[in-house]
Amino acid sequence: MIFSMDQNLRITDVSPSVRQMLGYNPEDFIGKDFSEVRKMMQKKEYRISYLNAKKILGGEAIHLSGYELTARDGRKVLVEISGHPMFEDGQVAGTISVVRDVTARKAAEEALRETMERYEHLVKHAPAGIYELDYDRERFTSVNEVMCQCLGYTRDEFLSMDPFDLFTEGSRGDRKRLIAELQANDEPNTKEYHVKTKDGHKIWILLSSRIIYEKGRPKGATGVFYNITERKESELALQKSEERLRRVLEKMPMMLVAFDKSGNIIAVSYTHLT
């Protein structure tokens, strides 16, 4: 929408698009004083718009000043107005302003802001370590608080360290192999790894990572991991216990058979099977 005013801030012209934007007709404003727009604005915003109009008459351009207008049907319309002086014989003869409806854009920006806030809250408070990684620089670009607590490093320490130094020798192996493993496919790659904390302790994590591509090449990755040390240690302890039981059964001087509650054979001593 475009409108113009004379030196006395009397509205001289309004484009027909005012109908679609605000539900008014051009005739509702043409020939009337600028104060006619007061009915569409809150008192504070009207005061600002009046001062801006006076600045334009003083020869100053106003760029993208934001307002909330009330349409004829009661709708709230967010607009950005830019205004410029009109000259005649080298003197300011009036003003011309462009009004842009930015309601949809502002709603999208607000929705994006709320989404980002929810994402940041999720990343910050999720019961898992979460990070983003830049492959070219071989550095973390972001880590959440859980990751800091789990591995004992500060956020600044993480951002300046080589991420692959966290892996134990057994998990890291060949660096190229590890990177290839993490880049295995487009789907999230989930695997267990043995990593080191800042104080030297070793813990097991279940890491799910996904590659970020840029122009067809791997640019970085996002990862989510859980500390599974307790579960992993229980599994290893069970394996050792089963191995000890197997060795005992192998050395028994008689044949022994173990059954579960359903009557299925779960273990047999091998001494008398040959």
Disulfide bonds with the S-S distance in Angstrom:
none
